């Protein structure tokens, strides 16, 4: 999207060089990369960058309003409310499709949002990897409100550890060794010294939690949470000693309740030129006349599960649980990333951190995904090249 950096990169690109980059990842972190890394970064021009920033600010204004918790009480499912919720989310991630408006300009359109940490460690690593294997123009940067990688890592360290000994802070997941995002866990350990611990491995005595490391039992004081109830529901016989809803003496870094409050459930509350209209399905007395231009999304699902792109009024009438769905107006992704054989669609995720005492979230970096399929995501881009997760590099 920025011609000079794109031309510089594409002139240096070759399939062999890309395979060498993937081999470099595997050499550093054997067997840890389990998702598709795209062949290229995304070069984001200043005009689109500024619109992304404005779009994020529109959403943040909604999240900061005094009534936000009241408006999102219904987002937390029965039996999944976790005690000791903090005043605000410590992580915000907003997903935007890159589109073209009526004036022919590129603009973001909101697709989804999460009050949940994304690949914050990997997004510090990936730009360095690209720069090691390709010429990257000095006119772009992966960071926005922080100057460089060291400052980024330091900010995340302060947020996650808050001065605690790293061994008393864990990254909580369910079977982390099986997760497709496990390379991010390995990098979190490298950068911040925290272990990825599986929920069944946690021991509970009274209100205290422990895990075992090198034959020692270590008390847990802070939990960097990467676990979601949606996945827990797949293991009804798990029966761990610690349930997320237990009253325990830990501090959550990324409290689980915010995963629900800032989610698809929040989309109908957002009114912005960069947010397509969204409606709670059960609140609609009549459906939009142009229903073919809407997508049906389950409110309480993860990673695109259950999204339906093609729906009829009959499909909606047949749903027994309309209160679990929303309608969102479709957006048209604009193919904008120049590959060797044509243009590719793109989605950009903004990554924010929001320390407990900070008045405002800080936009620290981004994540991007390339797609040639009908939707963004691995299942819609199988056996294709120049697709997958990557890093946005913003014009300085």
C-alpha positions as CSV (number, residue, x, y, z in Angstrom):
1,X,0.0,0.0,0.0
2,X,3.1,2.2,0.2
3,X,4.7,1.9,-3.2
4,X,8.4,2.3,-2.4
5,X,8.7,-0.1,0.6
6,X,6.5,-2.6,-1.3
7,X,8.7,-2.5,-4.4
8,X,11.8,-2.8,-2.3
9,X,10.4,-5.9,-0.6
10,X,8.9,-7.6,-3.6
11,X,12.2,-7.1,-5.6
12,X,14.0,-9.1,-2.9
13,X,11.3,-11.7,-2.4
14,X,11.7,-15.3,-3.6
15,X,10.0,-18.5,-2.5
16,X,13.4,-19.8,-1.4
17,X,14.0,-16.7,0.8
18,X,10.6,-17.2,2.4
19,X,11.3,-20.8,3.2
20,X,14.7,-19.7,4.7
21,X,12.7,-17.4,7.0
22,X,10.4,-20.1,8.1
23,X,13.4,-22.4,8.7
24,X,14.9,-19.6,10.8
25,X,11.8,-19.7,13.0
26,X,11.9,-23.4,13.4
27,X,15.6,-23.4,14.3
28,X,15.0,-20.9,17.0
29,X,11.7,-22.4,18.2
30,X,11.6,-26.0,17.0
31,X,8.0,-27.3,16.4
32,X,6.4,-24.2,17.9
33,X,5.1,-22.4,14.8
34,X,1.7,-24.0,14.0
35,X,-0.1,-21.4,12.0
36,X,0.5,-19.8,8.6
37,X,2.9,-16.8,8.5
38,X,2.3,-14.8,5.4
39,X,5.2,-14.1,2.9
40,X,5.1,-10.3,3.5
41,X,4.5,-7.6,5.9
42,X,1.7,-5.1,5.2
43,X,3.0,-1.5,4.5
44,X,0.3,0.8,5.9
45,X,0.3,4.4,4.5
46,X,-0.1,7.4,6.8
47,X,-3.6,8.1,5.7
48,X,-4.9,4.7,6.5
49,X,-2.8,4.6,9.7
50,X,-4.5,7.8,10.9
51,X,-8.0,6.5,10.1
52,X,-7.2,3.3,12.1
53,X,-6.2,5.4,15.0
54,X,-9.4,7.4,14.8
55,X,-11.4,4.2,14.5
56,X,-9.8,2.9,17.6
57,X,-10.6,6.1,19.5
58,X,-14.2,5.9,18.5
59,X,-14.4,2.4,20.1
60,X,-12.5,3.5,23.2
61,X,-14.9,6.3,23.8
62,X,-17.7,3.8,24.1
63,X,-15.7,1.5,26.4
64,X,-14.8,4.5,28.6
65,X,-18.4,5.7,29.1
66,X,-19.6,5.3,32.8
67,X,-22.4,3.0,31.8
68,X,-20.3,0.5,29.8
69,X,-20.3,-2.2,32.4
70,X,-24.1,-1.9,32.9
71,X,-24.6,-2.1,29.1
72,X,-22.5,-5.3,28.9
73,X,-23.7,-7.2,31.9
74,X,-25.6,-9.5,29.6
75,X,-22.3,-10.4,27.8
76,X,-21.1,-12.6,30.6
77,X,-22.8,-16.1,30.3
78,X,-24.3,-17.7,33.4
79,X,-21.7,-19.6,35.4
80,X,-18.8,-17.9,33.7
81,X,-18.4,-14.7,35.7
82,X,-15.0,-14.6,37.4
83,X,-14.5,-12.7,40.7
84,X,-12.2,-9.7,41.3
85,X,-13.0,-7.9,38.0
86,X,-10.9,-4.8,37.6
87,X,-12.0,-1.3,36.5
88,X,-11.1,-1.7,32.8
89,X,-9.6,-4.2,30.4
90,X,-5.8,-4.3,30.3
91,X,-5.7,-5.5,26.7
92,X,-7.8,-4.3,23.7
93,X,-7.6,-5.7,20.2
94,X,-9.7,-4.3,17.4
95,X,-10.0,-6.0,14.0
96,X,-10.5,-3.9,10.8
97,X,-11.0,-4.9,7.2
98,X,-9.2,-2.7,4.8
99,X,-11.8,-1.3,2.4
100,X,-12.2,1.5,-0.1
101,X,-14.8,4.2,0.5
102,X,-17.0,6.0,-2.0
103,X,-14.2,8.6,-2.6
104,X,-11.8,5.9,-3.6
105,X,-9.8,6.2,-0.4
106,X,-8.7,3.2,1.7
107,X,-10.4,3.0,5.1
108,X,-10.8,0.6,8.0
109,X,-14.1,-1.1,8.8
110,X,-14.6,-2.8,12.2
111,X,-15.0,-6.6,12.0
112,X,-14.6,-7.7,15.6
113,X,-13.0,-6.7,18.9
114,X,-11.7,-8.4,22.0
115,X,-10.8,-7.4,25.6
116,X,-8.2,-10.2,25.5
117,X,-4.5,-10.4,24.8
118,X,-3.5,-11.4,21.3
119,X,0.0,-12.4,20.1
120,X,1.7,-9.6,21.9
121,X,5.1,-11.4,22.1
122,X,5.0,-12.7,18.6
123,X,4.3,-9.2,17.2
124,X,7.5,-8.0,18.7
125,X,9.4,-10.9,17.2
126,X,8.0,-11.1,13.7
127,X,9.1,-7.6,12.5
128,X,12.6,-8.4,13.6
129,X,12.5,-11.6,11.6
130,X,11.3,-9.9,8.4
131,X,14.1,-7.3,8.8
132,X,16.7,-10.1,9.2
133,X,15.7,-11.7,5.9
134,X,14.5,-8.8,3.7
135,X,15.3,-5.2,3.1
136,X,12.7,-3.1,5.0
137,X,12.5,0.6,4.4
138,X,13.4,2.8,7.4
139,X,10.3,4.9,6.7
140,X,8.0,2.3,8.4
141,X,7.7,0.9,11.9
142,X,5.6,-1.9,13.6
143,X,5.1,0.4,16.6
144,X,2.9,3.4,17.1
145,X,2.8,4.8,20.6
146,X,6.1,3.3,21.6
147,X,9.4,4.1,19.9
148,X,10.9,0.7,19.4
149,X,11.0,-3.0,20.2
150,X,12.9,-2.5,23.6
151,X,10.3,0.0,24.8
152,X,7.5,-2.2,23.6
153,X,8.8,-5.2,25.5
154,X,9.5,-3.1,28.6
155,X,5.9,-1.8,28.6
156,X,4.5,-5.4,28.3
157,X,6.9,-6.5,31.1
158,X,5.7,-3.8,33.4
159,X,2.1,-4.6,32.7
160,X,2.4,-8.4,33.0
161,X,4.8,-8.6,35.9
162,X,4.0,-5.4,37.8
163,X,7.3,-5.8,39.8
164,X,6.6,-9.5,40.8
165,X,9.2,-12.2,40.5
166,X,8.6,-13.8,37.0
167,X,8.3,-17.3,38.5
168,X,5.3,-16.1,40.5
169,X,3.5,-15.0,37.3
170,X,2.2,-17.6,34.9
171,X,0.6,-17.6,31.4
172,X,-2.5,-19.6,31.9
173,X,-3.8,-21.8,29.0
174,X,-5.5,-25.1,28.5
175,X,-2.9,-27.6,27.2
176,X,-0.5,-24.9,26.0
177,X,1.7,-27.4,24.2
178,X,-1.3,-28.1,21.8
179,X,-2.3,-24.5,21.0
180,X,-1.6,-23.2,17.5
181,X,-0.4,-19.9,19.2
182,X,2.2,-21.7,21.4
183,X,5.1,-19.9,19.7
184,X,3.8,-16.7,21.4
185,X,4.0,-18.6,24.8
186,X,7.6,-19.5,24.1
187,X,8.4,-15.9,23.2
188,X,6.6,-14.6,26.3
189,X,8.9,-16.8,28.4
190,X,12.0,-15.6,26.5
191,X,11.0,-11.9,26.9
192,X,9.4,-11.8,30.3
193,X,10.4,-15.1,32.0
194,X,6.9,-16.4,32.5
195,X,5.9,-20.1,32.3
196,X,2.9,-21.3,30.3
197,X,1.0,-23.5,32.6
198,X,-2.0,-25.7,31.8
199,X,-5.1,-25.3,33.9
200,X,-5.2,-29.0,35.0
201,X,-1.6,-28.6,36.4
202,X,-2.6,-25.9,38.9
203,X,-2.9,-26.9,42.5
204,X,-5.3,-25.1,44.9
205,X,-5.0,-24.9,48.7
206,X,-7.5,-22.6,50.3
207,X,-7.4,-19.4,48.3
208,X,-3.8,-19.9,47.1
209,X,-2.7,-21.4,43.7
210,X,0.5,-23.2,42.9
211,X,2.3,-24.8,40.0
212,X,5.4,-27.1,39.9
213,X,8.7,-26.1,38.3
214,X,11.9,-28.0,38.5
215,X,10.5,-30.1,41.3
216,X,9.5,-27.1,43.4
217,X,6.0,-25.9,44.2
218,X,5.7,-22.2,43.4
219,X,2.9,-19.9,44.5
220,X,1.0,-18.0,41.8
221,X,0.5,-14.3,42.4
222,X,-0.5,-13.1,38.9
223,X,-2.1,-14.8,36.0
224,X,-1.6,-13.6,32.4
225,X,-4.8,-15.1,31.1
226,X,-4.9,-16.7,27.7
227,X,-7.7,-19.2,28.4
228,X,-11.2,-18.9,27.2
229,X,-14.4,-20.6,28.4
230,X,-15.3,-21.5,24.8
231,X,-12.5,-24.0,24.7
232,X,-13.0,-25.2,28.3
233,X,-16.6,-26.2,27.2
234,X,-15.0,-28.8,24.9
235,X,-13.7,-30.7,27.9
236,X,-16.7,-31.3,30.2
237,X,-14.9,-34.0,32.2
238,X,-11.7,-32.0,32.9
239,X,-12.5,-31.3,36.6
240,X,-9.4,-29.2,37.5
241,X,-8.6,-28.3,41.1
242,X,-8.9,-24.6,40.1
243,X,-12.0,-23.3,38.3
244,X,-11.7,-19.8,36.9
245,X,-14.8,-18.8,38.8
246,X,-13.2,-19.6,42.2
247,X,-12.4,-16.9,44.8
248,X,-8.6,-17.0,44.9
249,X,-5.8,-14.7,45.9
250,X,-4.4,-13.9,42.5
251,X,-4.3,-10.8,40.3
252,X,-5.6,-11.3,36.8
253,X,-3.6,-9.7,34.0
254,X,-6.4,-9.6,31.4
255,X,-9.4,-10.5,33.5
256,X,-11.6,-13.1,31.9
257,X,-14.8,-11.1,32.2
258,X,-13.4,-8.5,29.7
259,X,-13.2,-11.2,27.0
260,X,-17.0,-11.2,27.1
261,X,-17.7,-7.5,27.7
262,X,-15.5,-6.4,24.8
263,X,-16.4,-8.8,22.1
264,X,-19.0,-9.2,19.3
265,X,-21.5,-8.4,22.0
266,X,-20.2,-4.8,22.0
267,X,-20.5,-4.2,18.2
268,X,-24.1,-2.9,18.3
269,X,-22.9,-0.2,20.8
270,X,-20.4,1.2,18.4
271,X,-21.5,4.1,16.2
272,X,-18.6,5.3,13.9
273,X,-18.0,5.9,10.2
274,X,-15.5,3.0,10.6
275,X,-18.0,0.5,12.1
276,X,-20.7,-1.2,9.9
277,X,-24.2,-1.2,11.5
278,X,-24.7,-4.2,13.9
279,X,-27.9,-5.3,15.7
280,X,-28.8,-7.8,18.4
281,X,-31.0,-10.2,16.4
282,X,-33.6,-10.6,19.1
283,X,-34.2,-6.8,19.2
284,X,-35.2,-6.6,15.6
285,X,-38.9,-6.4,14.9
286,X,-38.2,-6.6,11.2
287,X,-35.1,-7.8,9.3
288,X,-33.2,-5.5,7.0
289,X,-34.7,-5.5,3.5
290,X,-31.2,-6.2,2.0
291,X,-30.5,-9.2,4.2
292,X,-28.1,-10.5,1.6
293,X,-25.7,-7.7,2.7
294,X,-25.6,-8.9,6.3
295,X,-23.6,-11.6,8.1
296,X,-24.9,-13.6,11.1
297,X,-22.5,-14.0,14.0
298,X,-22.9,-16.0,17.2
299,X,-22.3,-13.7,20.2
300,X,-20.5,-16.3,22.2
301,X,-18.1,-18.0,19.9
302,X,-14.4,-17.6,19.1
303,X,-12.1,-17.5,16.0
304,X,-14.9,-17.2,13.5
305,X,-16.8,-20.3,14.6
306,X,-20.5,-20.3,13.5
307,X,-20.3,-17.2,11.3
308,X,-22.8,-17.4,8.4
309,X,-22.2,-15.2,5.3
310,X,-25.3,-16.2,3.4
311,X,-28.6,-16.0,5.3
312,X,-32.3,-15.7,4.6
313,X,-35.2,-14.5,6.7
314,X,-36.2,-18.2,7.0
315,X,-32.8,-19.0,8.4
316,X,-33.2,-16.3,11.1
317,X,-36.8,-17.3,11.9
318,X,-35.7,-20.9,12.5
319,X,-33.2,-19.9,15.2
320,X,-34.5,-20.9,18.6
321,X,-32.1,-18.7,20.5
322,X,-32.0,-15.4,18.7
323,X,-30.6,-13.6,21.8
324,X,-27.3,-15.4,21.1
325,X,-26.8,-13.8,17.7
326,X,-26.2,-10.5,16.0
327,X,-26.5,-9.2,12.4
328,X,-23.6,-7.1,11.1
329,X,-23.6,-5.4,7.7
330,X,-21.1,-7.0,5.4
331,X,-18.0,-5.0,4.4
332,X,-16.2,-5.4,1.1
333,X,-12.5,-6.1,1.6
334,X,-10.4,-4.3,-1.0
335,X,-7.5,-6.3,-2.4
336,X,-4.6,-4.0,-1.7
337,X,-1.4,-6.0,-1.0
338,X,0.6,-6.5,-4.1
339,X,1.8,-10.2,-4.4
340,X,3.8,-11.5,-7.3
341,X,0.5,-12.7,-9.0
342,X,-2.1,-10.1,-8.0
343,X,-3.7,-8.2,-5.1
344,X,-4.5,-9.8,-1.8
345,X,-7.1,-8.8,0.8
346,X,-6.0,-7.6,4.2
347,X,-7.2,-7.2,7.8
348,X,-5.4,-5.2,10.5
349,X,-5.7,-5.7,14.2
350,X,-4.7,-2.9,16.5
351,X,-3.1,-3.9,19.8
352,X,-3.5,-1.8,22.9
353,X,-2.3,-2.1,26.5
354,X,-4.1,-0.3,29.3
355,X,-2.3,-0.5,32.7
356,X,-4.5,-0.3,35.8
357,X,-3.5,3.3,36.7
358,X,-3.4,4.6,33.1
359,X,-6.2,7.0,32.1
360,X,-6.2,5.9,28.5
361,X,-5.2,2.7,26.5
362,X,-2.0,2.9,24.6
363,X,-1.9,1.8,21.0
364,X,1.4,-0.1,20.9
365,X,1.4,-2.2,17.7
366,X,-0.6,-4.2,15.3
367,X,-1.2,-7.6,13.7
368,X,-2.3,-8.2,10.1
369,X,-3.8,-11.1,8.2
370,X,-3.8,-11.7,4.4
371,X,-6.5,-13.6,2.6
372,X,-7.5,-14.7,-0.8
373,X,-10.6,-16.6,0.5
374,X,-14.1,-15.5,1.2
375,X,-13.2,-14.9,4.9
376,X,-10.0,-14.2,6.8
377,X,-8.8,-17.3,8.5
378,X,-6.8,-20.5,7.9
379,X,-9.9,-22.6,6.9
380,X,-10.7,-20.2,4.1
381,X,-7.2,-20.0,2.7
382,X,-5.9,-23.5,2.5
383,X,-3.3,-24.3,-0.2
384,X,-2.8,-20.7,-1.1
385,X,0.3,-18.5,-0.9
386,X,0.6,-14.9,0.3
387,X,-2.0,-15.5,3.0
388,X,-1.8,-15.9,6.8
389,X,-0.7,-13.8,9.8
390,X,1.9,-11.1,9.5
391,X,2.9,-7.7,10.8
392,X,1.7,-4.2,9.7
393,X,4.5,-1.7,9.2
394,X,3.1,1.8,9.6
395,X,4.4,4.8,7.7
396,X,6.3,7.0,10.2
